[in-house]
Amino acid sequence: MALLTTIIVGIKEVWAHKFRSFLTMLGIVLGVASLVGMAAIIKGMENGMKETMVAMGGADKVLLQEQDVPSYQEHLADQAPGRTMFDVQALRSSAPLLRLVSPEMRIEGVIVTKGEKMVVPAELCGVWPAVIDMNLHTLAHGRFFTDIDEELANAVCVIGTGIRDDLFGSPEETGREIIPIGETIYLNGQPFTIVGMFERYESEQEKKERLLRKTSPAEPQVGPPRRRGFGRGGWAFRRKNYTMYIPLNTAWIRFRAASGRDNIPDPRLSDIDLKVAGIEHIETALQQARNVLMLTHRGIEDFAFQTQENNLENINRQIRNARLSGGLIAGISLLVGGIGIMNIMLASINERIREIGICKAVGATAFAVFTQILVESVVIALLGSVMGVAASYGFVQVLQLLSPTANEPVITPVAMVVAVAFSALTGILAGLFPAIKAARLDPIVALRYE
């Protein structure tokens, strides 16, 4: 009960000097708002990075990369075979823990045209059907390639919605969704028939904004147009939307061999992607793959494995660094706020020396005086933290307007609790010295003070 009375007296004291108390709280308000806002932005970044990892194929995907041969094999560098179809066949037959092996032959410098419209695909590759599962694609219309398409090197293709939008018009432009199955487009002048189209890929934030545009009338543009960036996650979805696949054999015969680049029996591949039977078997699966490749490459170690686990470690490291930087900035703001609280509490004690002397003279203990001052300090800090949490929502909106990103900031309860807890701690630390000074006042000296 005594503590409750002390808290009420502390609130009354703060209310009695509203403007002074508000200025004192301002440092805490800014510190809490910056802490919660920074945590929200970082959480949005984290969500976007994880969305990207999923869009790129999931945690069980492994990329077989080319690398320079080790120093002890430099004399064999000109004999390094690179990634070939021989590797693909060997991995499929001799590495049982690999669930999928997907070869890709990337074609560069191709312009896709339809009449007067043209587009440059973000990714144009010759592939096998395994790429659907490998890169987590979803076929929305039409079909994918068949064994006959591969064997006869048919001029067929499967496209993303971004390519459809640029060549045939987007649903927003035409008022309806165009499905160009059976249409003929030209790849560097060569006619190809569209046999399939993927679904539209977008982040959760992009999906929300698209649905909102459908249900809400467009607001008039004020000032220069602003374009929302793709952020860490958006580029992966855009790349998938601007992907075009053709049969692997078609890519080799019509583009690589025709240009004289790969007119050899076992052409080099741009990528070989692997998927393991289970994430728990990844170490064993990669060891199997390594043993197979050491045989097919005649002992030349010109390859390496890049796992999504490496990407996850990079994501976690970037998030840790961002949190550390944001925490330091917010901590400095809270420190400034704490100094302001200490300053105002010392000024308050000087104003109330006679009052403190009277309280001690009528029986108040040093601990009671200490508690009273400390509670006032904590009350100021907690009120400032509550205002800071409220201000953080506006702070995040302002940041979004000034620097739009594809990943919406997410204000989490944990960030708010941590901010309030740190504010309370700041109030306690800032109030300790003034409270000790007030508790040590001699009542006789205090009563003489004018």
N, C-alpha and C positions, 0 to 999 in steps of 0.2 A: 504493500500500500504506500509506504514511504517512497519507494522508487517511482510509483505512478504519479504521486504528488510532485516529485522532483521533475519528472518529464513534463507534466502540465505547466509547472512554473517556467521550465526552460522554453516551452513553446510560446508562453505569454511574453517572455522576455524578447524572443525573436520577433514576435508580432508587434511589440511595442516600438521596435526600430525597424520597420518594414524595409525602407529603402536601403538602409545600411546593411541589413541582413541579406537583401537581394544581391547587392554588389559583392558581398562576401561569398555568396553561393555561386556566383557567376563562374568562377574558376572550376568548381566542382561540376556545374552543369555542362560546361564545355568539355571537361575531361571525360565525363560519363558518356555524353553524346558521341564524342570521337571514338571512345572505346567500343561502344555498342555498334556504331556505324561502321567502324573498321572491321569488326568481327562479322557483320552482315555481308560486307563486300567480299571478304575472304571466303565466307561460306558459299557465296554465289560462285566465286572462282573455283572452289573445290568441286561443287556440283557440276560445273561446266567441264572441268577436266575429266571427271569420272564419266560423264556422258560421252566425251570424246573417246575415251578408252573403250567404252562399249561399242560406239559407232565404228571403231576401227577393227572390231572383230572379237572383243572379249578377252578375258584374262587367260584363256587357254590357247591363244594364238601365238605362234612363234615365227619370226621372220628369219629366213636363212640369208645372211648377208655375205657379200664378197669383202675380203680384206686383203691387205698386203701380206705376203708370206713372211714368216718370222725371219729374223736376221740370220739364223743358222741355215735357212733354205733360200737365201737370196740368189744363189747360183741356179735355182730351179724356177725363178719367177717367170721366165718366158715360156715355161711348160705348164703353168697353172691353167687348168681347163675352164675355170669359172663354173657358173651354174648351167647345167644342161639337162636335156630330157633323159639322158642316161641316169643322172642323179634321181630324177623323179621316179623312174621305173624301179630303181634299186630301193629307194626309200619305201615305196608302196609294197614291195614284196618282202623286204627283209627287216622292217622296223615295225613290229606288231603293235607297239604302244602309240603309234601315230595313227590317229583316226582319219585324218584327211591330209592329202598332199595336193596343193594347188599351184600349178605352174602359171606364170604370167609373162607375156611378151609385150612390153610397152612400145607403142608407136608414137614417135615424137613428130612435131611439126605438121600435123594434119589439120586442115580446115574443113569443117563440115558445112555444106551449103544446101539450101532448099530454095530455088528461085533466086531472089536477090538477097535473102537472109543468110547469114552465116554465123557460126559459133566455133570457138576453139574449145574442145573438151578439156576438163581438168585432168581426166585420165582416160586414155584410149588404149585398151589392152586386148590382146588375144588370150583367151582363157578357156578352161574346161568348166563344166557345170559345177564342179566342187567349189568354185568361187562364191556361189550363192550362200552356202553355209559358212564358208571361210570368213567372208566380210559381212555376214549378217544382213544380206540383201533380202528384200521381199518383192516378189514379182506381182505387180498389181494387175497387169493386163497382158494378154498374149502368152507366149511360151518362151522357154530358153532353148539353147542349142541342143540338137540331137547328135547321135553318133554319125548319122548321114551327113549333117552339116559339117562336122569335123572331117570326115573322110573325103568328102568332095570339095572341101574348102569353099563352101557356099558363101555368097556375098550377103550375109544376113547380120543383123546387129540388134542389141538390146540397149535401150537408152534410159537415162534418168530424166526426171521431170524438168530439170533446169534446161536441158537441151531441147526438150519438147516446147517449153515456154518461149525460148529464143527463136525457134524455127517455125512454130505453128501458132504461137500466142498462148499466154497464160490464162487460166480461168478468170482472173480479175480483169483482163483486157477484153476477152471475148464473151464473158457472161456465162460460159459453159465450159465443161472440161472436154478438151479435145483428146481423143485417143487415136494416135496416128499409126495403129497397127496396119501393116500392108503398104504404108507409104514408102516412096523411094526418096532417099537422100543421097548426097554425093560426098565421098571422102576423097579429097584431092582429085575430084573429077571422076572417081570410080563409083558407079551406082551400087547402093546397098539397100536392102529391104528391111524395114523395121518389123521384127517379129515379136518383140516384147518391150514392156516399159515397167520400170520399178515404181514403187510407191514414193510419195513425197516424204523426204526425211527432214526433220526439224527438231530443234531442242524444245523442251517443255515451255520455255519462255516464249519462243517464236510461235508455238502452237497457241498459247494463251492470247498473244497479241493478234494473231490471225483471226481467231474466233471472236475477239473483241471488236475487230474492224467489221466483222459481218453483222454483229448485233447493234453496234453504235454508229451513228452517222459520223462521217469524217469531219473533223474540225478544220476550219480554214487555217492555212499555213501563215504563220507570223514570222517575218524575218527570213533569212536565208534557209534553204532546206537543210535538214539534218539527216544524216544517214547513220543508222545504228550499226556499230561495228560487229564483226563476227566473233570477236573474243576468242578465248581459248577453245571453246567447244564448238562455236558456229562454223568454223572453217571445215571441220570434218563432215558435217551434214551437207554443206555446200558442195564439197568435193564429191560426195556420193550422188548428189543430185545432178552433177555435171559429168557423171561417169558414162562411158560408152564401151560396151564389150562386143567383140567379134570372136568367131571361133579361132582357136590357137593356130590351126593349120592355115586358115585364111590369112592371118596376120603374117605368118612366115612366107607363104607363097606370093601374096599380092603386094606386100610391102618390104619385108626384109630381103628375101631372095631376089625379088624383082629389082631392088636397088643395088644388088651386088654386095650387100653388107654381110649377109649370112648365107651365102650360097655354099653351104657345107652340110654333110650328112647329119650332124648333131648340133643344131644351132644353139647359141647361148641364149639364156633366158634373162629377163629383167629381174624377176623375183621368183622365189619358191617359198610359199607360205605353208606352214605346218600347223595342225591342230592335234593336241595330245588327247589320249583317251580319257584322261581325268587330270585335273590340276594337281592332284596328290602324286601323280606319276611323272611329273614334268622332268625331274632330274634323271630318272631312269630312261625316259623316252628320248631325252636329248643325248644321253650317252649312247643309246642304240643308234640314233641318227648320226652321231659323230663317227662311230665305228664303221657304218656303211659308207659314209662320205670319204673317210680316209682310204677305203679300198677303191672307190670310184675315181678318186683324185690321185691315185698312185702314191699316197703318203704325203702329198703336198697340202699343207694346211692353209689354204687360201680362202677359208670361210669362217664365219662366226654366227652365233645365234643371238638374236635380240628378242627377249621375252617381254610380255606386258608387265611382268613383275618389275623389270627395270624401269618401265614407264611409271608404274605405281610408286616406286621409290623416288623417282624424280618429282612426281606430284606431291608426295608427302614432304619432301625437302623444301619445295617451293612454298608450300602452305606454312610450314614451320617458320621459314624465313619471313614470310609476309606477316605472320602473327607476331613474331618477335619485333619486327619494325613497327607495326601498328601499336603493339603493347607499349613500346618505349615512348612513342609519340603521346599516347593517351596517359601514360604514367607521368610524363613531364607536366601535362595539363593538370593532372590531379595533384602533383607536388605544388604547383603554383597555387591551386585552390587551397591546399592545406596551409601554405604560408599565409594566405589571406585570412583564413580562419584563425590562425594563431595570432596574427596581428590584431584582428578585431576583438578577440577575447582578452588580450592584454590591455587594449584600450578600454574595454568594458570593465575590467577589474579596477583600473585606475578611477573610473567614474563611480564605482560602487564600494570604495574602501570603507567609508563610514558605515554603509549598510552591512558589509561583511563584519565589521567590528561590533555592531549592535547584535547581529545574529550570534556571534561567539559569546558576547557578554550575557545573553539570555539563555545560553546553554547549548548552542550548536557546536558539534564536534568538528575537528579538522577534517575528518573523513566525510562528514555531511557537506561541508563547503567544497571539498575536493570533488565529490560526486556531482554537486549542483553545476559547477563550472564544466566538468567533463560532459555531463548530459547535454548542456547547452551546445557545446561544440559538436557532439554527435548528432543532435537534432538538426543543426544547420547543414551538416554534411548529408544526412539522410534526405532532408527536404530537397537539397540540391541534386541528389542522385535521382530522386523521383522525377524532378523537372528535367533532368538530363535524359532519362529514359524516354520521356514523352518527346523531348526535342530530337532524339535520335531518329525518329520516323521522318520528321521534316528534313533532317540532315541528309538522310539517305536519298530522299526524293531530289534534293538540290544537287547532290553528286550525280544522280542519274541524268538530270537535265544538262549539267555541265559536261559530263563525260559518259555518254551512253555506252553500255556494253551489252553483249548478247546474253549474259547471265544475270538474272535478277538478284539483287542482294537479298539475303534471308536473315531477318532478325530472329535470333534464337533465344529461348528462355534462359539457357545457360549463360549466354553473354550478359543478359540483364542482371542475373543473380550475381555473377562475378563482379560486374560494375558496381552494384549496390554494396556488395561486401567490401570491395576496395575503398569505396567512399566512406563506409563506416570506419574502416581501419584508419583512413586518412584523418577522419574527425577525431578519433581517439588519440592518435599520435600528435595531431595539432593541438589538442586540448590538454595534453599531459602537463606541459611546462606552465601554462597559465593556471591550471588547477592546483598544481603543487605550490606555485607562488601565492595563490589566494589562501590555500590551507595553512601556510606558514605565517600568515599575517598575525602580528601581536595585536590582540583586541584593544589594549590601552593605546598603542600607537595609532591604530586605525581610527579610534574614536576622536583622537586629537587632530586627525587629518582634515584640512579645509579644502 
